[in-house]
């Protein structure tokens, strides 16, 4: 479904700050997988998402989505098939618009621009049903401006918006990192529900090891531009938070920390 083939990426090449991150890096994700990505700082987790979304260029290699080479495709064209939820809740929504307007904007994705109305009043019942599953009371606040909502509420709406038109691939970039523990758990439960029900292929970068253990079908651990652990199925089910912490501690000792 998604393949990163022989990726090379160097930052600040030819300068004193040159950093070689990826050398012949490969990653394959099968259709329907929910992959959690954990790793040390600077390991290449977010850079991987940026390469997939087209937000940064690669030096060599290929990005293949559904057997289509999208390596040279700009990010705005990839966005037709790839959805992304960022760490900052404000990045996935428009603060000055209402909940109804934000959801309508997402609902119009991929539709042709014409003179029809951007807001479909008949869709309100559908939006209320989607919001009701959050248990946040937002189904009764469709006309509230999004900028007045909490971070957890905005992030939950961001996930609904990103999956309203089912994407081929969903990228989650530490999407619970800025939330309090209760909101974080609520958003993760919503994420799991939507991803599993819609069978959306998902790649989630997270620093929360508990989330990596509890959610998803596969966990990948990265360090220094390499994959050092890749578990799924029964092996993932038997891998605990302590197992991940042990590997992190070994990495820390190797790095002299």
Secondary structure, 3 states (H helix, E strand, C coil): CEEEEEEEEEECCCCCCCEEEEEEEEEEECCCCEEEEEECCCCCHHHHHHHHHCCCCCCEEEEEECCEECCCCCHHHHCCCEEEECCCHHHCCCCCCEHHHHHHHHHCCCCCCCCCCCCCHHHHHHHHHHHHCCCCCHHHCCCCEHHHCCHHHHHHHHHHHHHHCCCCEEEEECCCCCCCHHHHHHHHHHHHHHHHHHCCEEEEECCCHHHHHHCCCEEEEEECCEEEEEEEHHHHHCCCHHHHHHHHHHHHHHCCC
